[in-house]
Amino acid sequence: MTRRCKNKCGNELPVVKNCETIFQRRGYCDIDCLAEHTRVKNAEADRKKEAKATRKAKEKLKTLGDYAKEAQTAFNAWIRARDEGKVCISCQKPPKKKNAGHYRSVGAMAQLRYEPLNCHLQCEHCNTHLSSNAIEYRINLVKKIGVDKVEWLEGPHEPKRYRKEDYISIKQEYKNKLKGITTC
């Protein structure tokens, strides 16, 4: 039975009983292949360490807004997955480009930004070009969740002050929910 060198050269290793050199016992045809493989492994380990250090440095430079964007991205991805196969809440047509459209806009009611009842699948046209197509959105939202819940959305809400930890936990929560949807 012949063995091949572990390095990329792929040379066959000589079959010699009890007379193998150290590098042959390790699976390399000669000392140069062993040295090359070791150099490549060390370079790869250095790249991984550098990438980890870069990620940590970038994490330290993040602003609260960066954390908010990440949490919003995770929430929106979950909304699109939750409403997969459904039609646009406003125009009732299958969306070409799927958006997670808020009934009460984030600018008007930031405290409902991560409220699942306030956000549903919308097409790009209704969400962006028609500013959420609010009248049709409300009509269809009442049909979907009921008038009581729509009135609750429209009512007053306590302002929320999100901290970094809140955004991290929201992001993780919706990433976990998304995994639960996609694995089923």
C-alpha positions, -999 to 999 in steps of 0.1 A, spaced: 0 0 0 15 34 -10 9 66 8 10 101 -7 27 131 7 5 154 28 19 184 11 4 195 -23 32 178 -42 13 145 -39 45 123 -44 44 87 -33 62 79 0 87 51 -2 76 20 17 106 12 40 100 -7 72 118 6 103 140 30 83 116 59 77 129 93 84 110 116 108 93 136 80 83 103 63 67 91 95 47 123 96 36 117 60 59 139 39 82 128 11 111 150 21 122 177 45 113 205 20 77 193 18 75 192 56 90 227 59 66 240 32 35 225 49 46 239 82 52 274 67 17 273 51 0 262 84 18 289 103 8 316 77 -28 304 79 -27 306 117 -13 341 115 -40 352 91 -67 338 115 -51 357 145 -50 389 125 -86 385 113 -97 380 149 -78 411 160 -93 431 132 -128 419 141 -122 429 178 -109 463 167 -139 469 145 -162 459 173 -147 485 195 -153 512 169 -190 504 164 -214 531 173 -248 526 189 -263 533 154 -242 504 140 -257 481 166 -292 494 158 -287 487 121 -276 451 128 -306 445 150 -329 460 123 -313 438 96 -319 406 117 -355 417 125 -362 424 89 -348 391 77 -370 373 102 -401 392 90 -394 383 54 -389 347 63 -420 346 86 -441 360 57 -425 339 30 -451 329 3 -475 356 13 -486 387 -7 -478 423 0 -499 436 29 -508 468 10 -515 459 -26 -521 421 -21 -498 412 -50 -469 388 -48 -438 410 -42 -409 410 -67 -386 425 -42 -395 418 -6 -394 444 21 -402 443 58 -426 473 59 -436 490 91 -472 501 96 -461 528 121 -428 541 106 -396 539 126 -393 577 124 -428 583 138 -429 555 163 -394 542 171 -406 522 201 -425 499 177 -394 493 155 -390 457 166 -427 449 172 -437 420 150 -474 432 148 -461 465 133 -441 449 105 -452 428 76 -441 417 41 -444 445 16 -433 449 -20 -406 475 -28 -431 496 -47 -456 500 -18 -429 504 9 -406 528 -9 -424 545 -37 -458 548 -20 -445 555 15 -459 522 27 -493 527 10 -507 534 45 -544 533 37 -544 499 20 -519 487 47 -543 496 75 -573 480 57 -555 447 52 -538 449 86 -572 450 103 -582 419 83 -550 402 93 -546 410 130 -579 426 140 -590 461 148 -581 459 185 -544 452 178 -543 479 151 -558 505 175 -531 494 200 -504 500 174 -519 535 167 -522 544 204 -496 560 226 -465 540 236 -438 546 262 -405 558 245 -377 533 247 -340 540 252 -321 512 237 -286 504 249 -258 485 231 -268 453 251 -304 457 240 -295 458 203 -272 428 207 -299 408 224 -325 418 198 -301 409 170 -294 375 186 -331 368 193 -342 374 157 -312 354 143 -323 325 165 -359 328 154 -347 329 117 -327 297 123 -359 281 137 -379 291 106 -353 280 81 -345 246 97 -382 235 98 
